Amino acid sequence: MISHLGITRTRLAFILGALAMFGPFSIDTIFPAFAVMERDLGVDKLAMQQTISSYLLGYAAMSLFHGPLSDALGRKPVILVGIVIFLFSSIGAALASTLDQLLFFRVMQGLSAGVGLIVGRAVVRDALDGDDAQKLMSQISMIFGVAPAIAPVIGGWILGLSHWRGIFWFLAVFALGLLVMAAWLLPESHPKEKRLPLNLPVLAGGYKTIIGNRRFRLLALAGTFNFGALFLYIASAPAFVLDILKLNEQQFVWFFAPTIAGMIFGAFISGRAAGRMKGERLVNIGFLVCGAATLWNLAYHCFVAQPSVFMSVMPTLLIAFGIALVFPILTIAILDMFPNQRGSASSMQAFVSLLSNALIAGFFSPMLSDSALQLAAGAGCFTVLGFAFWRWSLAIDARCPDSVAESLPLEPTDKM
């Protein structure tokens, strides 16, 4: 039981994990319907890819405000309003008759969808400290990780039974369920006496402090590029599954289920390692696994004309596993740099990641998704960049040993 919130850690993990599902459900559920939507709306693949990048641009833009709003107004009200906006945006997307209308409501979905993940991270650090926070973050990652695996499967089922618009009606129903659950069960974790004033000078000053912190920049970029290796495959899923692996609309599970299993298992290991293993060592192991997956991916696809599902999907499983080891450590470290601005720090971290994801979805994915080798090479570049920024952050910590405890849980008994 988390005594000052009156809720068990397991229940809080379930609620925050469900709220974090907005993102993957909004992106992955419509993948099986891409071809049908192209024909129905009279557009090409590149135009359909913009339904992802427009969503992510809206997500990124609003991510700068979710955290500060929750710092000023409380976590729960911001979450509830975000869910309501997502609910009505999903209904609008279901009723859209042109691509322009659909893109507008996708932007609106993006503006609201980040509230669960971004504000949820701040709730974690409101609720718990140190190793307990890492364990809770890992539990959330395990629950959240189910969404990308089941979302395209649900989308395929809906498409088999109904029109592609049924997918957006499903998202509306999902939002309604989350609204009821959050209103009833989610406690307020940010009391009034700790709230910050909401005005533009204070907001700009806070972000200037955060982005001006070199350690923040390095750790945020390390996590962003590390996840970019996997997101390239997620954004390219229609081409990867349908065109490269030669599967059908109901078989996206062959890509997503193993990949997300890797992420869930990695999150489990991260939670078990909290308090038992140095954070630095765990992150190094995560990058080592991602590097091994990259070598496998490149070596296999250099020599095979028609890749098999198993040999092509196993590297993404390993990449997801490695990311899940790295993510909780870096996120908690970033939040702990700014104990009075956790919402803003979470927002800025998300903003950096989402700008990268929008670029991947709108530019790199269309450019690289023609072949498995190109995707493998692109993912490998993201992994290398993530590792480079991570090592750079360690080099800075080595030169400034007094600041190490502020950034990473270097000893099993330290508080992050």
N, C-alpha and C positions, 0 to 999 in steps of 0.2 A: 504494500500500500504506500503510495506517495502521500504522506500525511497532510501536508499543507494544501494539497489539491483535492483530497478526499476521493482518490481514484487509484485503482491498481495499475501497476506498470504495464501489465498485459493488456488491460482494457484500453489504456491510453495509446499503446503501440498499435492496437487494432484500429482505433479511430483515426489516428494520424496517418497510418498506412493506407486506409481507405480514402482519406482526403487526398493523399499524394497520387492516387490512381487517376485523377482527372487528366493529367498529362498524357500518359500512355494510352488511356482509353480514347482520348480525343484524336490521337494520331493513328494508332494501330488498328482501331476497329474499322476504319474505312478502307484500309489497304485492299482487301479482297474485292471491293466494289470499284476500284479505279477504272478498269476497262469498261464496265457498264456505265459509269458516270461520264467517261470520255464520249461514248456514243450518244448518251442521252442529252448531254449539254453541248455536243458538237465541238469538242476541243481536243487538243493533242496531249501527249504525255507530259511535255514541258509545262503546259498550262495547268494540268492536274497537279504537278509537283508544287505549284504555287499554293495549293490548298494547305500544304504543310508549312512552307516558308512564311506565308501570310499569318498563319496561326502563331508561329514561333516569334515573328516580329511583334505581334500584339502582346504575346507572353513576355517578351524581353522588355518592351517599353513599360508595361505596368509593373514588372518585377521591381523596378526602382521605387515604387510607391507602396507595395503591399507591406513591406517590413516597417517603414517609417509610420505608416498609418496605424499599424498594430502597436508600435511603440507609444503612439500618442493616444489612441482610442481604446486599446485593449485587443487581445488576440481574437476572442470569440466574435465580437461584432463584425470585424473585418472579414473573417472566414464566412460568416453567414451571408453577408451582402455579396461576397464573391460567388457563392454557390447560387444565389438567386439570379445573378446576372448570367451565369453559365446556363442555368435552366432555360431562361427565355432566349438566349442565343442559340441553343440547340433546337428549340422549336422553330426559330427563324430559319435556321439552316435546313430543317426538314421541309419547310414550305418554299424554299428558294427555287426559282424557275430558270435563272440564268447563272452563269459562272460569276459574274460581278456581284450578284446578290449573295451567292454562296461565300465568296471571298470576304465580303463585309461581315457576315455572321461568324466566319472563321476567325477573323480578327477579334471580334467581340468575345468569342470563346477564349482566345488567347489572353485577352486582357483580364479575364476572370479566373482562368484555370490554374494559374500559378499560386493562388492564395493558399491552397491546402499544403503544398510542398514548402513554400517559402516561409509562411507564418508557422507552419508545423515545426520547422527546424528551430525557430526561436522558442517554441513551447517546450521542446526537448531540454534546452538549456535553462529555461525557467524552472523546469521541474526537477532536474537532477544535475549533479556535478561529476566530473572526472570519469572514472571507469564505468559508473552507473549510466552516465549519459551516452558513452560509447555503446554499451549494451542495448540501451533503448533505441539508439539510432540504428543499430544492426537489426533489432527486431522489426523496426519499421521497414527497413530495406527488404527483409524477407517477405513481409506482407505485400509491400508495394511491388515487389518483383513478380508477383503472380499476374499482375495486370497485363504486361506486354505479351505474356504467353497465351492468356485466354482471350484478349481483346480481338485479335484477328480471327480466332476460331468463332467467337460470337458473331463477328461481322460476316463471316462466311455462312453461318447458319441463318442469320437474318436474311442475307441475300438469297439463299436458297428457298426461303419461305415467303419473301416479300420483295419490295422495291428497295433501292439503296437509301431512300428517305427513311425507311424503317430503322436504319442504323442511328440516325440523329434523334428519332423518337426514343430509341433505347437510351441514348445519352441523357435525354431530358428526364426519363424515369429514374435513371441512375442518380442524377443530380437531386431529384426530389427525395430519394431515399437518404442520401447523404445529408440533406438539409434537415430532415427530421432527426436523424441520428446525432448530428452535431448540436442542434438546438436542445436536445434532451439530455445528452450524455457528456458533452465536452465541457470541462470546467474552464473558468477564466484563470489563466496562469500569470497574468501581468497586472498586479494591483495598481490602483489609481495613484498611490504615492510614488510609484516608480516610473510613471509615464512622463514622456517628454513633450514639450510644446510642438505643435504642428504648424510650422510656417516655413516659407521658402528659404530665408537666410539660414535658419537652423538646419534645414534639410541639406542645403548646398554645402554648408560648413561640415556637416557630418560626413557627407560623401567625399568631400575634399580630403578629410582626415583619413578615411578608409582607403581610398584609391591612392593616396600619397604614401601609404605604408608599403614599403618594398616587399616585406615578407608576405603581406596579403596578396600583392600582385603575383608573386612567384607561386605561392600555393594555389591561388585561384586558377592560374594558367596551367599548373601541373594537373589539377583535377579536370579542368576543361578539356585539355588535349587528350588526357587519358580516356575520358568518356567518349571523346570524338571518334576514337577508333571503333567503338561499338555503334555509336549513333549513325555513322556512315552506312552501316549495314541496315540499321532500322529504317533510315530514310529511303534506302534503296531496296527495301523488302519486296515491293511489287516486281521490279526487274529481276532481283536475285532469285526469288521463289518461282515466278512464272516463266521468265525468259531464260535464265541461266540454269536453274535446277530442273526445269521442265515439269513443275508440279502444277496443280490446279488451284482454284480459288478456295477450296475447302481444305487444302493441305499446307496452309501457312504454319500450322502447328509444328511441322517437321523442322522448321527453322526456329520458331519462337520458343517452343517448349524446352529443348535442350539448352538454348542460350540463357533463358531465364532460370533454368535449374542451376546453371553455373553461378548466376548472380545470387540466388537464394542460398546456395551452399557456401559461397564466399562470405555472405553476410553472417551466416551461422558461425563460421570459423572466426570471423572478426569479433563477434560477440563473446565467443569462448576464450579468445586470446586476451580480452580486456583484463588488465591487471596481472597478466601472466607473461606477457611478452612486450618488449620495447616497441613503442609505436613506430620508430624509425625502421626497425627490423621488419615489421609487418608490412610497411609500405614498400620496402625494398623487395620483399617476397612477391608482393602483388605485381610490381613492375617486371620482375623476373619471369613470372608466369605469362604476362602479356607479351614479353619479348620472345619467349619460346613459342607461343601461339603464332606470332608474326612470322618466324622462321618456317614453321610448319606450313602456314598458309602460302607463303611465297614459293617454297620448294615444291609443294604439290601442284599448284596451279601453273607453274612454269612448264610442266611436262605433260599435262593432261588436257585434252581438247574438250571432252565432255565430263565435267566433274561429277562425282557421286555426292549424294546428300550427306552421308556420314563424314567423308573426308573434308567436305566444305563447311559443314556446320560445327564440327568439333573445335576448330580454332576460335569461333565466336563464343563457344561455351567457355573456353579457357580465358579469353579476353574478359568476358563478363565476370568470371571468378576473380581474376586479378583486380578488376575495377572495384568489386565489392570489398576486397581487402583494404584498398587504398582510401575509398571515399569516406568512411566514418571518421578516420583519423584526421584527414585534411579538413573536413567540415567542422568538427569540434574544435580543432586548433584555430581555425579562422574565427569562429564565434567567440572563443575565449580571448582573442586579441582586443575585443570591444565589448566588455561586459555590460556597459550601459547603452549600447546600440546594437544589440543582437539582431533585432529585426532589420535594421539598415545593413548590417554586415551580411546577413543572409540574402537580402535583396541584391546587393552588389555582386555577391558571388553568383547568384542565379543569373543576373544580367550579363555577366561576362560569358557564362556557359551558354546562355540562350542566343546571344549574338553569334557565337560560334556555330551552334546547331542550325540557326537560320541560314547561315552561309553554306553549311554542309548540305542542307536540304535544297536550297535554291540554286547552288552552283556546283559544288563538288559531286553530289550524288548524280545529277544528270550527266556530268562530264565523265564519271568513272564507272557507271553502272552498266556499261556495254559488255564487260567481261569480268570474270571472277578474279583474274590476275590483277586488273586495274584496281578493283576493290581491295584486294589484299595489300597492294602497294600503298594505296591511300591510307588504309587503316594502320599500316606499319609506320608511315610517316607521323601520324598523330601520336602513336605510342612513343616513338623516339622523342618527339617534342615534349610530351608530358614528362618523360623521365629526365630530360635535360633541365627543365624548369625545377623539378624536384631536387636534383643534385645541386643546382645553383642555390636553392634555398638552404640546403645543408651547408654549403660552403660559406654562406653569410653567417649562419648560426655558429660555425666553427670560429669565425673571426670575432663574433660577439657572444661569447659563452654565457654572459649574464642573461641573455634574452631567450635562451633555448627553452627554458621551462615555460615561457609564455606561448610557445608555438607548437610544441610537440610533447606527447607523453613519453619522455625518453626512458623513464624507469617504471617498472610495473606498479610501484606504490605511489607514483606521482599523480596529482590531480591535473587534468588538462585545463 
